[in-house]
Amino acid sequence: MKRWELVRSALLNDIDAGAFQDGRLPGDFVLADRFGVNRHTVRNAIKALESEGALRVQHGVGTFVADDFVSHKLNSDPRFTYKLLGQNKSVKREILSINETSVEPDIASHLNIAPSALVTEVRSTSFINDWPLATGTSYYPAARVPGLATAFEGMNSPTAALKRCGIAEYKRKWTRITARRPSSQEAQLLRISSSSPVLFETNVDVTPDGLPIKYAFSVIRSDRYEYLIETNE
């Protein structure tokens, strides 16, 4: 067996055992020193594992266990968990806080409510295979979705909570995606460095008759996430 094949086999065993903290492999120099080989041998092993779908190499960022990567198809269906059912991912959402409050004028404008109107503010963090993927805040007009805070009791699913409030159907009106650096609190929640770039997504969901029921923003780990946009031509 060639040296790169031995390295590949050892790395694959580590992947299966969940040995890489945060789903990220050490750098080439560290791995080369560990196995007593040169960097070229390590890169051959990583290239083989990448072609097999076990690893994902993001140039300039690092090498990651592919199981921690999420591909999100952008369309009018806002149900994030539903979209991941076919990707063999374990999806979990942790509710950090739920409050009734007023919001800034721009958020009120997106929700088509008066600036003084109350909203239900839901802060949460989403996890994929027990690793944090995104953290953010959603705002629901209190008058349109009464009792939402109570509806969240015993569950972490916005779709299920909205259904308890009588809203069985809704769709994504628009999504905007930019990039920036995380705040110190966001970096802590996502378990990344404050210098790591993140994706910043804002969106609005509406009822079938076009009435806004949610405005949200999410800070997403860019090393584990991609958007897939399909066009029908």
N, C-alpha and C positions, 0 to 999 in steps of 0.2 A: 504493500500500500504506500502511495506517495505521501510526502509530508503534508501537502495541502489537504489531502483526503483525511489524514489523521486529525488535522486541525478542524476540518469541517465536521467530522464525527463528534469531536469533543464539544464544539460549539452547539451542535444540534442537541446533544445531551443536556447542555446547560439551558438551552431554550425550553426543552421539554420539562425541565425541573424548575423553571421560573427563576433562574439564578440571577438574571440581569435586573438590577434595581431600576424601577421606572421604565422598563422595557427598552433601555438603551444600552448598546454594547460599548465597552471601553474602546479607546482609540487604537489605531494600528500599532503604534509603538508599544503600548501596554500589552496587547495581545501577543505581539512578536516576542517580547521579553518573557511572557508567561510560558509560551510553548517552545522557546529556544530556537526560533526560526527567524527569517528575515521578513520584512513587511510585504514583499512580493508574494510570499507563500500565504500570508494571512489574507491578502487581497484576493488571491485565487480561491481560497476557501469561502470568503464572504461572497464573491461573485457567484460561486456555485449555489450557495444557500439562497441568494437573491433570485437566481433563475428558477429555483425550486419553490419560491414563494414563501420561504421561511423568514427571510429578512427583507427589509426595505432600506435602501441606501438613499439618503437625501444629501446631495453634494453640498458641502459647505456647512452642514448642520450636524450630521452624524448617521450612524447605522442603528436601526431599530428592529425589534421583533415585529414582524408583519401583523401578528394577531392584534396588536394595539393600534392599528391604523384603520381609519374610518373613511369610507367614500359615501358622500351625501349627495343624492340626486335632487337638484333643485326643481321643484314644480309647485303646484298649488296645494299639495297635501302637506300640512305642517306637522304631521305626526312623526316625530323623529324616531321614537322607539319602534314603530311599525316598519319604518324603512330599513331598520337594521336586523329584522328578524331573519332575513336570508343571508346574513353575513357571519353567522355563528358568533355573535357578540353577546356578552352578558351586560345588559344595560341597567343602570340604576340611577335614580335621581334623589339627592338629599335636599330637603327643604331647609333652608337656613333661617328664614323668618317670614312671617306673614303679618302685614299691617294695613290699616286703612289710613290713608293720608291724601293730601293734595299734591299736585305735581307741577312741574315747570310748564310755562305756556306752550313750548314746542311739543311736549308730550301730549298735553291736552288737545292741541291742534290735530295731532295724528289720530287721536281717539274721537275727535269731533265732539268734545265736551267743553264746558266752561272751565276756565282756569281754576275757579274755586270749587269745582265739583270733586267729590271724593273718588278715589280709586283703591282697589285692593292691590297692594304691592307684594309680590312673591319673589323672594330671593332664593336661588337654588344653585347647586353644583351637580353636574352630570358626570357619571363614571362609566367607563368602558372596561370590562374585565377588571374591575376594582381599581383602575387608575383614573385620575381626574382628567376629563377631556375639556369641559367648558364650565364657566360660571357666569351667572347673569341675573337680570331682574326683569320680571314681567309685570305689566300694569293692566288691570281690568277695570272698566268703569263700574263703580259700585251699584249705580242705579240700573244698569243693564244686566249685571250678573250678581244679584243679591244673594247673600249667604255663601259666597265663595270660600271664605276662610273656614267656615264650618264644614263645607263640602270636601275640603282637603284633609280633614281628620281621618287618620287611618290609611291614607294613601299618598303617593307622591306623583300621581299622574294628572297633569292638567286636563287631558281629554276626559278622564273619568270624573274629575271634579266638576268640569263644565257640564257634563251629562247629568250629574246630580242636580245642577241648577237649571235644567231644562234646555240646555244648548247641546243638541246631539250632533249637529253638523256645523262645520265652519271650514274656511279655507284660507290659504295664504294670499294676501293681496299683493304684497311686494316684499322684496328682500334686498338690503343694501349691504355690501361687504367692503371693508377697508382693512388696513393693517396699521398696527401701532405697537408701542411697548406697553407691557402690563404695569399697573400700579403695584406697590409693594404688597398690598392685601391680595390682589388678584394673583400675583406670582406665588404667594404662599398657598392659596387655595388650589392652584394648578400644579404646585410642586415643580416650579421652573425658576430659572434665574430672572431677575427683573430686567435683564438686558436681552432676553429671548423675545423675538417678535411673536405677536399673536394676531389672529384674525379677529376683527371686530364686526359683528353682524347686528344689524337692526332690522326689524320686520314688523308688519302689521297683519293681523288675522281678522277676518270679517265673517259675519253670518251670511247665509245664502242670499239675503236681500241687500248685502253690501254694507251693513252696519258694523263699524269697528268694535271688536270686543277685546282685543289685546294689542298692546304695543310692547315690544320687548327688545332688549339688547343682550348680546352674549359675547363673552371674551373666550376665544377658542384656541387651544394649543395648535399652532400651525405645523408642528412636527408630526402630528397624528391625524391630520384632517385634510380632506380635499373636497372640492365641490365638483360635481359632474353636471354639466349643462348639455342637454340633448336638444337638437333642433329637428323638426319634422319638415323636410323639404322634398 
